[in-house]
Amino acid sequence: MNIRAGHIEIFVKDPMTSMDFYEKILGFSVTEIQHDKFVWMKLGETEFLLRPGMNKNQTDEYKDSNIGIVIYTYDIMKTKDELEGRGLVFSGTDGSDSCFTFKDPDGNWFQLTDPQHQ
């Protein structure tokens, strides 16, 4: 079998509104907007699609979520400080002092970590 992973789809209430969070706070690049409701973005080499939908599995803690998107950085404290300066609010850690967690405005969970110190 010859398969590989494609893009990651993130379901959000309003992709055009959510685009601001991903672009201005997280630093994603917008690559295409389709039909004023599908927003294609990239972070590094990874493609994401913001598409209309609802996150009905919202949880209060990262560990209780169904899925989490992990973002790597090689200077975790500097990156954390920069993201906080852009308005990102971290929710804590995943139990490790080097894995900071946060949610997007629609309740989708993320983790910021240094892959060398997991």
DSSP file (Angstrom, degrees, kcal/mol; ACC not computed):
  #  RESIDUE AA STRUCTURE BP1 BP2  ACC     N-H-->O    O-->H-N    N-H-->O    O-->H-N    TCO  KAPPA ALPHA  PHI   PSI    X-CA   Y-CA   Z-CA
    1    1 A M              0   0    0      0, 0.0     2,-0.6     0, 0.0     0, 0.0   0.000 360.0 360.0 360.0 136.6    0.0    0.0    0.0
    2    2 A N        +     0   0    0      2,-0.0     2,-0.3     0, 0.0     0, 0.0  -0.800 360.0 137.6-118.3  87.8    1.3    3.4   -0.9
    3    3 A I        -     0   0    0     -2,-0.6     2,-0.3     0, 0.0     0, 0.0  -0.873  23.4-179.9-127.3 161.8   -0.3    6.1    1.3
    4    4 A R        -     0   0    0     -2,-0.3     2,-0.1     0, 0.0    -2,-0.0  -0.968  38.5 -85.4-151.6 163.7    0.9    9.1    3.2
    5    5 A A        -     0   0    0     -2,-0.3     3,-0.1     1,-0.1     2,-0.0  -0.467  42.0-169.5 -71.7 144.7   -0.6   11.8    5.4
    6    6 A G        -     0   0    0      1,-0.4    41,-0.3    -2,-0.1     2,-0.2   0.313  42.7 -35.0-102.8-127.3   -2.2   14.8    3.7
    7    7 A H        -     0   0    0     39,-0.1     2,-0.5    41,-0.0    -1,-0.4  -0.472  55.4-114.9 -95.7 170.6   -3.3   18.0    5.2
    8    8 A I  E     -a   48   0A   0     39,-2.3    41,-2.5    -2,-0.2     2,-0.5  -0.926  23.6-150.5-107.3 127.8   -4.9   18.6    8.7
    9    9 A E  E     -a   49   0A   0     -2,-0.5     2,-0.5    39,-0.2    41,-0.2  -0.864   8.0-165.7-101.3 128.9   -8.5   19.9    8.7
   10   10 A I  E     -a   50   0A   0     39,-2.8    41,-2.2    -2,-0.5     2,-0.5  -0.962  14.0-141.4-115.4 120.8   -9.5   22.0   11.6
   11   11 A F  E     +a   51   0A   0     -2,-0.5     2,-0.3    39,-0.2    44,-0.1  -0.714  30.1 168.2 -87.5 123.4  -13.3   22.5   12.1
   12   12 A V  E     -a   52   0A   0     39,-2.4    41,-1.8    -2,-0.5    42,-0.0  -0.931  44.5-119.4-134.2 154.3  -14.1   26.1   13.2
   13   13 A K  S    S+     0   0    0     -2,-0.3    -1,-0.1     1,-0.3    41,-0.0   0.929 106.0  10.2 -59.8 -48.3  -17.3   28.0   13.5
   14   14 A D    >>  -     0   0    0      1,-0.1     4,-2.8    38,-0.1     3,-0.7  -0.862  64.6-165.5-137.8 100.2  -16.2   30.7   11.0
   15   15 A P  H 3> S+     0   0    0      0, 0.0     4,-1.8     0, 0.0    -1,-0.1   0.829  90.5  56.3 -55.8 -35.3  -13.0   30.1    9.0
   16   16 A M  H 34 S+     0   0    0     20,-0.2     4,-0.5     2,-0.2    21,-0.1   0.878 113.1  40.9 -67.5 -36.1  -12.7   33.7    7.9
   17   17 A T  H X> S+     0   0    0     -3,-0.7     3,-1.1     1,-0.2     4,-0.6   0.910 114.5  51.5 -74.3 -44.2  -12.7   34.9   11.6
   18   18 A S  H 3X S+     0   0    0     -4,-2.8     4,-2.0     1,-0.3     3,-0.4   0.773  93.5  75.2 -64.6 -26.3  -10.5   32.0   12.8
   19   19 A M  H 3X S+     0   0    0     -4,-1.8     4,-2.7    -5,-0.3     5,-0.3   0.865  89.4  58.3 -53.9 -38.8   -8.0   32.9   10.1
   20   20 A D  H <>>S+     0   0    0     -3,-1.1     4,-2.8    -4,-0.5     5,-0.7   0.915 105.7  48.4 -59.8 -44.4   -6.9   35.9   12.1
   21   21 A F  I  X>S+     0   0    0     -4,-0.6     5,-1.8    -3,-0.4     4,-1.6   0.948 115.5  43.3 -60.9 -49.4   -6.0   33.8   15.1
   22   22 A Y  I  <5S+     0   0    0     -4,-2.0     6,-3.0     3,-0.2     5,-0.3   0.864 123.4  36.6 -67.2 -36.7   -4.0   31.3   13.1
   23   23 A E  I  <5S+     0   0    0     -4,-2.7     4,-0.4     4,-0.2    -2,-0.2   0.947 125.9  32.6 -81.5 -52.2   -2.2   34.0   11.0
   24   24 A K  I  <5S+     0   0    0     -4,-2.8    -3,-0.2    -5,-0.3    -2,-0.2   0.823 131.1  28.1 -81.6 -32.3   -1.7   36.8   13.5
   25   25 A I  I  <<S+     0   0    0     -4,-1.6    -3,-0.2    -5,-0.7    61,-0.1   0.895 131.6  30.1 -95.2 -49.6   -1.1   34.9   16.7
   26   26 A L  S   <S-     0   0    0     -5,-1.8    -3,-0.2    60,-0.1    -4,-0.1   0.700 100.2-123.0 -87.7 -18.6    0.3   31.5   15.6
   27   27 A G        +     0   0    0     -4,-0.4    -4,-0.2    -6,-0.3    -3,-0.1   0.692  50.3 159.1  87.7  17.8    2.1   32.7   12.5
   28   28 A F        -     0   0    0     -6,-3.0     2,-0.5    -7,-0.1    15,-0.2  -0.376  37.3-127.3 -67.0 154.2    0.5   30.5    9.9
   29   29 A S  E     -B   42   0A   0     13,-2.8    13,-2.2    15,-0.1     2,-0.4  -0.910  13.8-130.4-104.9 131.2    0.6   31.6    6.3
   30   30 A V  E     +B   41   0A   0     -2,-0.5    11,-0.3    11,-0.2     3,-0.1  -0.674  29.4 172.5 -77.6 128.0   -2.6   31.8    4.2
   31   31 A T  E     -     0   0A   0      9,-2.7     2,-0.3    -2,-0.4    10,-0.2   0.684  62.1  -5.6-108.5 -26.3   -2.1   30.1    0.9
   32   32 A E  E     -B   40   0A   0      8,-1.4     8,-3.2     2,-0.0     2,-0.5  -0.947  47.7-151.9-166.6 145.3   -5.6   30.1   -0.5
   33   33 A I  E     -B   39   0A   0     -2,-0.3     2,-0.5     6,-0.2     6,-0.2  -0.992  20.8-159.7-121.0 122.2   -9.2   31.1    0.3
   34   34 A Q  E >>  -B   38   0A   0      4,-3.0     3,-2.4    -2,-0.5     4,-2.1  -0.892  67.5 -20.9-107.4 127.1  -11.9   29.0   -1.5
   35   35 A H  T 34 S-     0   0    0     -2,-0.5    -1,-0.2     1,-0.3     0, 0.0   0.729 109.5 -76.6  54.5  27.6  -15.4   30.3   -1.9
   36   36 A D  T 34 S+     0   0    0      2,-0.2    -1,-0.3     1,-0.1   -20,-0.2   0.698 130.2  66.0  57.7  21.8  -15.0   32.7    1.1
   37   37 A K  T <4 S+     0   0    0     -3,-2.4     2,-0.5     1,-0.3    -2,-0.2   0.473  81.3  68.3-147.1  -7.5  -15.4   29.8    3.5
   38   38 A F  E  <  -B   34   0A   0     -4,-2.1    -4,-3.0    13,-0.1     2,-0.6  -0.977  60.7-165.7-118.5 121.4  -12.4   27.4    3.2
   39   39 A V  E     -BC  33  50A   0     11,-2.2    11,-3.0    -2,-0.5     2,-0.4  -0.921   3.7-159.3-114.3 114.5   -9.0   28.8    4.3
   40   40 A W  E     +BC  32  49A   0     -8,-3.2    -9,-2.7    -2,-0.6    -8,-1.4  -0.768  21.6 170.1 -89.7 133.0   -5.9   26.9    3.3
   41   41 A M  E     -BC  30  48A   0      7,-2.9     7,-3.0    -2,-0.4     2,-0.4  -0.918  20.7-148.1-139.5 163.1   -2.8   27.7    5.5
   42   42 A K  E     -BC  29  47A   0    -13,-2.2   -13,-2.8    -2,-0.3     2,-0.4  -0.988   9.4-171.8-133.3 145.8    0.7   26.4    6.1
   43   43 A L  E >  S- C   0  46A   0      3,-2.2     3,-1.9    -2,-0.4     2,-0.3  -0.937  78.0 -44.3-130.5 109.7    2.9   26.2    9.1
   44   44 A G  T 3  S-     0   0    0     -2,-0.4   -15,-0.1     1,-0.3     0, 0.0  -0.554 123.8 -26.4  64.2-126.6    6.3   25.2    7.9
   45   45 A E  T 3  S+     0   0    0     -2,-0.3     2,-0.4    -3,-0.1    -1,-0.3   0.468 116.1 102.5 -95.9  -3.7    5.7   22.3    5.5
   46   46 A T  E <   - C   0  43A   0     -3,-1.9    -3,-2.2   -39,-0.0     2,-0.4  -0.688  61.0-146.7 -90.0 130.4    2.4   21.2    7.1
   47   47 A E  E     - C   0  42A   0     -2,-0.4   -39,-2.3   -41,-0.3     2,-0.3  -0.750  14.7-171.6 -95.3 141.2   -0.8   22.2    5.3
   48   48 A F  E     -aC   8  41A   0     -7,-3.0    -7,-2.9    -2,-0.4     2,-0.5  -0.952  11.5-154.4-127.8 148.4   -4.0   23.0    7.3
   49   49 A L  E     -aC   9  40A   0    -41,-2.5   -39,-2.8    -2,-0.3     2,-0.6  -0.977   5.7-155.2-124.1 117.7   -7.5   23.6    6.1
   50   50 A L  E     +aC  10  39A   0    -11,-3.0   -11,-2.2    -2,-0.5   -39,-0.2  -0.820  28.5 173.2 -85.5 121.8   -9.9   25.7    8.3
   51   51 A R  E     -a   11   0A   0    -41,-2.2   -39,-2.4    -2,-0.6   -13,-0.1  -0.954  38.1 -88.2-134.1 152.9  -13.3   24.6    7.4
   52   52 A P  E    S+a   12   0A   0      0, 0.0     2,-0.3     0, 0.0   -39,-0.2  -0.299  74.0  99.6 -60.7 135.7  -16.8   25.3    8.7
   53   53 A G        -     0   0    0    -41,-1.8     2,-0.4   -42,-0.0   -43,-0.0  -0.970  62.4 -94.6 170.8-175.1  -17.9   23.0   11.5
   54   54 A M        -     0   0    0     -2,-0.3     2,-1.2   -41,-0.0   -42,-0.1  -0.987  16.3-137.4-130.8 137.7  -18.3   22.7   15.2
   55   55 A N        +     0   0    0     -2,-0.4     3,-0.5    51,-0.3   -42,-0.0  -0.795  30.0 170.5 -89.5  95.0  -16.0   21.2   17.8
   56   56 A K        +     0   0    0     -2,-1.2    -1,-0.2     1,-0.2     0, 0.0   0.481  66.2  68.8 -86.6  -2.0  -18.6   19.3   19.8
   57   57 A N        +     0   0    0     -3,-0.1     9,-0.3     2,-0.0    -1,-0.2  -0.197  68.0 159.4-108.6  40.4  -15.9   17.5   21.9
   58   58 A Q        -     0   0    0     -3,-0.5     2,-0.3     7,-0.1    50,-0.1  -0.401  16.1-173.8 -68.6 138.2  -14.6   20.5   23.8
   59   59 A T        -     0   0    0     48,-0.4     6,-0.1    -2,-0.1    -2,-0.0  -0.883  32.6-131.8-129.5 160.8  -12.8   19.7   27.0
   60   60 A D  S    S+     0   0    0     -2,-0.3     2,-0.4     1,-0.1    -1,-0.1   0.673  91.9  45.5 -84.6 -19.1  -11.4   21.7   29.9
   61   61 A E  S >  S-     0   0    0      1,-0.1     3,-1.4    31,-0.0     4,-0.3  -0.965  76.3-129.6-131.3 145.3   -8.0   19.9   29.8
   62   62 A Y  G >  S+     0   0    0     -2,-0.4     3,-1.8     1,-0.3    -1,-0.1   0.890 107.9  59.2 -53.7 -44.2   -5.6   18.9   27.0
   63   63 A K  G 3  S+     0   0    0      1,-0.3    -1,-0.3    -3,-0.1    31,-0.0   0.692 103.4  52.7 -64.3 -18.4   -5.4   15.3   28.3
   64   64 A D  G <  S+     0   0    0     -3,-1.4    -1,-0.3     3,-0.0    -2,-0.2   0.442  88.0 104.1 -96.9  -0.4   -9.2   14.9   27.9
   65   65 A S  S <  S-     0   0    0     -3,-1.8     3,-0.1    -4,-0.3    -7,-0.1  -0.362  72.1-131.6 -79.6 161.2   -9.3   16.0   24.3
   66   66 A N  S    S+     0   0    0     -9,-0.3     2,-0.3     1,-0.2    -1,-0.1   0.770  88.3   7.2 -79.1 -27.6   -9.8   13.6   21.4
   67   67 A I        -     0   0    0     -5,-0.1    42,-0.5     2,-0.0     2,-0.4  -0.994  60.2-164.9-154.6 149.7   -6.9   15.1   19.4
   68   68 A G  E     -d  109   0B   0     -2,-0.3     2,-0.6    -3,-0.1    42,-0.2  -0.998  17.3-137.5-138.4 142.2   -4.2   17.7   19.9
   69   69 A I  E     -d  110   0B   0     40,-2.0    42,-2.2    -2,-0.4     2,-0.5  -0.885  21.6-148.4-100.9 124.9   -2.0   19.4   17.3
   70   70 A V  E     -d  111   0B   0     -2,-0.6     2,-0.5    40,-0.2    42,-0.2  -0.816   8.4-163.2-101.0 129.0    1.6   19.7   18.4
   71   71 A I  E     -d  112   0B   0     40,-3.4    42,-2.4    -2,-0.5     2,-0.3  -0.940  12.4-143.9-111.8 128.9    3.8   22.6   17.3
   72   72 A Y  E     +d  113   0B   0     -2,-0.5     2,-0.3    40,-0.2    42,-0.2  -0.674  22.4 168.3 -94.5 146.2    7.6   22.4   17.5
   73   73 A T        -     0   0    0     40,-1.7     3,-0.3    -2,-0.3    -2,-0.0  -0.975  30.5-146.9-147.8 150.9   10.0   25.1   18.5
   74   74 A Y  S    S+     0   0    0     -2,-0.3     2,-0.2     1,-0.2    40,-0.1   0.391  98.7  45.3-102.0   3.1   13.7   25.0   19.3
   75   75 A D  S  > S+     0   0    0      1,-0.1     4,-2.6    38,-0.1     5,-0.2  -0.640  71.3 176.6-139.4  79.5   13.5   27.9   21.8
   76   76 A I  H  > S+     0   0    0     -3,-0.3     4,-2.7     1,-0.2     5,-0.2   0.852  75.1  46.3 -60.6 -43.4   10.4   27.1   23.8
   77   77 A M  H  > S+     0   0    0      2,-0.2     4,-2.5     1,-0.2    -1,-0.2   0.904 114.3  48.1 -70.3 -38.8   10.6   30.0   26.3
   78   78 A K  H  > S+     0   0    0      2,-0.2     4,-2.3     1,-0.2    -2,-0.2   0.934 115.1  45.5 -63.9 -45.4   11.3   32.6   23.6
   79   79 A T  H  X S+     0   0    0     -4,-2.6     4,-2.7     2,-0.2     5,-0.2   0.911 112.0  51.7 -64.6 -42.5    8.5   31.3   21.5
   80   80 A K  H  X S+     0   0    0     -4,-2.7     4,-2.5    -5,-0.2    -1,-0.2   0.933 111.2  47.8 -58.9 -46.6    6.1   31.1   24.4
   81   81 A D  H  X S+     0   0    0     -4,-2.5     4,-2.1     1,-0.2    -2,-0.2   0.901 111.8  49.9 -61.7 -42.0    6.9   34.7   25.3
   82   82 A E  H  X S+     0   0    0     -4,-2.3     4,-1.0     2,-0.2    -2,-0.2   0.919 111.8  47.8 -63.3 -44.0    6.4   35.8   21.7
   83   83 A L  H  <>S+     0   0    0     -4,-2.7     5,-2.5     1,-0.2     3,-0.5   0.900 111.2  50.2 -65.6 -40.4    3.0   34.1   21.4
   84   84 A E  H ><5S+     0   0    0     -4,-2.5     3,-1.4     1,-0.2    -1,-0.2   0.883 106.2  56.7 -63.8 -36.8    1.8   35.5   24.8
   85   85 A G  H 3<5S+     0   0    0     -4,-2.1    -1,-0.2     1,-0.3    -2,-0.2   0.763 104.7  52.5 -64.2 -25.0    2.9   38.9   23.5
   86   86 A R  T 3<5S-     0   0    0     -4,-1.0    -1,-0.3    -3,-0.5    -2,-0.2   0.471 131.9 -93.4 -88.1  -3.4    0.6   38.4   20.5
   87   87 A G  T < 5S+     0   0    0     -3,-1.4    -3,-0.2    -4,-0.3     2,-0.2   0.465  73.4 148.4 108.8   2.4   -2.3   37.6   22.9
   88   88 A L      < -     0   0    0     -5,-2.5     2,-0.6    -6,-0.1    -1,-0.3  -0.512  33.7-151.9 -72.7 136.7   -2.2   33.8   23.2
   89   89 A V        -     0   0    0     14,-0.2    14,-0.5    -2,-0.2     2,-0.2  -0.947   8.9-145.3-111.0 118.4   -3.3   32.5   26.6
   90   90 A F        -     0   0    0     -2,-0.6    12,-0.3    12,-0.1     3,-0.1  -0.541   3.4-153.1 -81.3 149.7   -1.7   29.2   27.6
   91   91 A S        -     0   0    0     10,-3.4     2,-0.4     1,-0.3    11,-0.2   0.447  52.1 -89.0-101.5  -3.5   -3.8   26.7   29.6
   92   92 A G  E     -E  101   0B   0      9,-0.8     9,-2.5   -31,-0.0    -1,-0.3  -0.986  57.7 -57.0 133.0-145.4   -1.0   24.9   31.4
   93   93 A T  E     -E  100   0B   0     -2,-0.4     7,-0.2     7,-0.3   -31,-0.2  -0.777  36.0-113.2-129.4 175.1    1.1   21.9   30.4
   94   94 A D  S    S-     0   0    0      5,-1.6     3,-0.1     2,-0.4     6,-0.1   0.230  83.4 -72.6 -91.7  14.8    0.4   18.3   29.5
   95   95 A G  S    S+     0   0    0      1,-0.4     2,-0.4     4,-0.3     5,-0.1   0.181 115.7  93.6 112.9 -13.4    2.2   17.3   32.7
   96   96 A S  S >  S-     0   0    0      3,-0.3     3,-1.5     1,-0.1    -2,-0.4  -0.892  75.7-133.2-110.5 142.0    5.6   18.1   31.5
   97   97 A D  T 3  S+     0   0    0     -2,-0.4     3,-0.1     1,-0.3    -1,-0.1   0.597 106.6  52.1 -68.0  -9.2    7.3   21.5   32.2
   98   98 A S  T 3  S+     0   0    0      1,-0.1    16,-0.7    19,-0.1     2,-0.4   0.199  94.0  74.8-113.4  16.2    8.3   21.7   28.5
   99   99 A C  E <   - F   0 113B   0     -3,-1.5    -5,-1.6    14,-0.2    -3,-0.3  -0.824  63.8-169.9-130.9  93.2    5.0   21.0   26.8
  100  100 A F  E     -EF  93 112B   0     12,-2.1    12,-3.5    -2,-0.4     2,-0.3  -0.644   8.2-152.4 -87.6 138.0    2.7   24.1   27.0
  101  101 A T  E     +EF  92 111B   0     -9,-2.5   -10,-3.4    -2,-0.3    -9,-0.8  -0.800  20.6 158.7-113.5 152.7   -1.0   23.7   26.0
  102  102 A F  E     - F   0 110B   0      8,-1.9     8,-2.9    -2,-0.3     2,-0.3  -0.972  26.6-129.2-159.5 165.4   -3.5   26.1   24.6
  103  103 A K  E     - F   0 109B   0    -14,-0.5   -14,-0.2    -2,-0.3     6,-0.2  -0.882  18.4-124.9-118.8 152.3   -6.8   26.2   22.6
  104  104 A D    >   -     0   0    0      4,-2.2     3,-2.2    -2,-0.3   -86,-0.0  -0.375  48.4 -88.5 -80.0 174.1   -7.9   28.1   19.6
  105  105 A P  T 3  S+     0   0    0      0, 0.0    -1,-0.1     0, 0.0   -93,-0.0   0.698 129.4  54.8 -60.7 -17.5  -11.0   30.2   19.9
  106  106 A D  T 3  S-     0   0    0      2,-0.1   -51,-0.3   -88,-0.0   -48,-0.0   0.363 122.3-102.4 -97.2   5.0  -13.1   27.2   18.8
  107  107 A G    <   +     0   0    0     -3,-2.2   -48,-0.4     1,-0.3     2,-0.4   0.569  69.7 147.8  89.7   8.5  -11.7   24.9   21.6
  108  108 A N        -     0   0    0    -50,-0.1    -4,-2.2   -97,-0.1    -1,-0.3  -0.655  45.3-124.9 -78.9 132.8   -9.3   22.9   19.5
  109  109 A W  E     +dF  68 103B   0    -42,-0.5   -40,-2.0    -2,-0.4     2,-0.3  -0.537  29.6 179.3 -87.2 143.0   -6.3   21.9   21.5
  110  110 A F  E     -dF  69 102B   0     -8,-2.9    -8,-1.9   -42,-0.2     2,-0.4  -0.919  13.6-152.5-132.8 159.1   -2.6   22.6   20.7
  111  111 A Q  E     -dF  70 101B   0    -42,-2.2   -40,-3.4    -2,-0.3     2,-0.5  -1.000   4.4-154.2-133.4 136.7    0.7   21.8   22.4
  112  112 A L  E     +dF  71 100B   0    -12,-3.5   -12,-2.1    -2,-0.4     2,-0.3  -0.952  32.8 150.1-108.9 124.6    3.9   23.8   22.1
  113  113 A T  E     -dF  72  99B   0    -42,-2.4   -40,-1.7    -2,-0.5   -14,-0.2  -0.973  49.6-115.6-150.3 161.5    7.0   21.8   22.7
  114  114 A D    >   -     0   0    0    -16,-0.7     3,-2.0    -2,-0.3   -40,-0.1  -0.916  24.5-147.4 -97.1 117.6   10.7   21.5   21.8
  115  115 A P  G >  S+     0   0    0      0, 0.0     3,-0.5     0, 0.0    -1,-0.1   0.701  96.6  59.5 -63.5 -17.1   11.1   18.1   20.1
  116  116 A Q  G 3  S+     0   0    0      1,-0.2   -42,-0.1     2,-0.1    -3,-0.0   0.633 112.2  37.9 -82.7 -13.4   14.6   17.7   21.6
  117  117 A H  G <         0   0    0     -3,-2.0    -1,-0.2   -19,-0.1    -3,-0.2  -0.148 360.0 360.0-130.8  40.2   13.3   17.9   25.1
  118  118 A Q    <         0   0    0     -3,-0.5    -1,-0.1    -5,-0.1    -2,-0.1   0.486 360.0 360.0 -77.4 360.0   10.0   16.0   25.1
